[in-house]
């Protein structure tokens, strides 16, 4: 798995609060990140960060216009910080995006290509937003994909279940954090 990277997406304080992520979810993500680091797999954190006032957001973008209107995810705001329970460590990479997909408005593809990474392991909040958008864009860019089902979270459990059970398996291997961690053991 030397050509893989673990993406920990949108696990920011405000998003964790909105999604009501519990300590067990955050502990699972931390365990996945630790296992990746131990196996020499890069851990890349993806955060959404918008300029104050959201000049990069069109009024035609319903979801992001509401975010800007509510003052969420402005760069530098404490709510945009990665949750401390899964905070990056020395050597981890943090990428800032401007849209739902981890690739949109970010330098993620450049970072991945520079490191020879051709396979991604996806986690994050929300399954129906960042994970879905990133999965499809990564598939279009020919990355191999794995989704850690219990490393994803959505405010709507039915959306999460449908995506994990029905849609994602068409594009990715879907597994649990425990099962994925076992594949990394020597």
N, C-alpha and C positions, 0 to 999 in steps of 0.2 A: 504494500500500500504506500510505497514511497512517493507515488505520484498523486496522492489524494490530499485533500484538505477538509477540515471540519469547519463548516460555517455556523456560527452562532448569531442568529439574526434578530434584530429588534428586541433584544432582551434588555430594554432600557427601563429606567425607574417608572416613568409614566405609563408605559405599555404594560409592564408587570402589574401595576396597580389597576389599570383598566380591565385587564384579563383576569384579575384576581388569582394570579399564579401563586401557588402555595410553596412552602418550604421543600416539599418532596419533589416538585417539578424542578426547582432551582438546584437541588442536590443532585438530581439525575443529570442535569446539564453539566454541572461541575465535574461529575464523575466521567462523563463522556470527554470533556476537555482534558482532564487529567490523563485519561487513557490514551488519547490522541498524542499528547505531548510525550508520554512515556514511549510511545511507538514511533516517535519522530515525525508524526503527522502535524503539519502546521495547523494552528487554530487561528481562524480569521473571524473577527467580530465585525458585523455589519450593523450600522446604526443609521437611522434616518435623522437628518439634520437640515433644517431649512434656514435660510437667511432671515433675519428679523424683518417682519412684514411680508415675507414670502414672495419676493419679486419673481421667483422661478415657477410660481404656481399660477396657472391660468384659472380664470373664473369658471371655465368650462369643465374643470376637473372637480367634480362634486365632492369627492372624499377629501382631497387635500385642501380645497377651499374651506371646508368646514374646520379642518385642523388649523389652518392659518387664522381663521376667524376666532377660534377658541384659544389662540395663542400657544398651541402645543408644538413641541419639537423644534423650537427656535434654537439655533446653535448657541451654546453657552448656557442655556437654561438647565437647572439641575435635573429636571425631568428627562432630559435627553441622555443623561449619563447611564452607562452600563450598570446594571444592578450589581451591588457589591458582592453578592453571593456567588457571582460568576465572572467577576472582574478579570480583565486580561492580566497576564503575567509577562514577565520579561521575555521578549522574543515573539509574542503574539502580535498580530497585525490588526489594526482597526481601520475599517473602510467606511466612509460616509457616503450615503446614497441620497437621492432627491425624490425618488418615487418608490413604488411598491417593490419592484424587483431589485435585488442586490446589485444588479448590473447597471441599472438606470441612473445616469448622472454620477457614476462613481468610476474609480479606476480599478475595480475588482478584476476585470478581464486582463488588464495589463499586469497586475500583481500575480495572477495565476499563471499566465503565459511565461512571465519572467522566471518563475520557479519550476516550470515544466509540469505543472499540475494539470491533469486531464480527467480527474475524477473528484466529485464533490459529495460530501456527506452533509445533509441539510437538517438543521434544527431551527426552531424559532417560534415567535409569536407574531403574527397569527397564521395558522395553517391556511386559511382562505385568503390571505393577503400576501405577505412576503414569501412564504414557503411556496405557494402556488405560482406566483409570478416568477420567482427565481427558478423554480423547477422547469417551467416551460421555456424560459429564455436560455437556461443552461443546456437543455436538451437541443434547442435550435443551434447552439454553439458547439454541439457534439461532445459535451462532457458526459462521462459516466456518472450515474446518479444513485445515491442511496439516501433514503429518508428514514430518520430515526423517529418512529411513530410516537413514542412517549417523550420525545424531545421536542415535539411540536404541540402547540396549544392554541385553541381558538375560543372566543367568547361564546360561540355556538357549537355545542357538542355534536349536533347532527351534521353540521358542515364538516367538522374535523373527521368524524367517522366516515362520511361519504368519501372525502378526499383520500384518506388513508387506506380505506378498504376497496374502493372502486376505481378512482381516477389515477392516483399516483402509481399503482402497480403497472400501469400501461407504459410509464416512462422510467421507472426507477425500481430498484430493489427496496422493499419496505421491511424494516426489522425493528427490534427494540434496542434500547441502549445496552442492556445487559448482553444480549446476543451479539451485538456489534463489538462490544468490549472483549468478549471471549475470542472473537476472530483476531484480535490484536495481540493476544497472549502468545509468548514464545513456545 
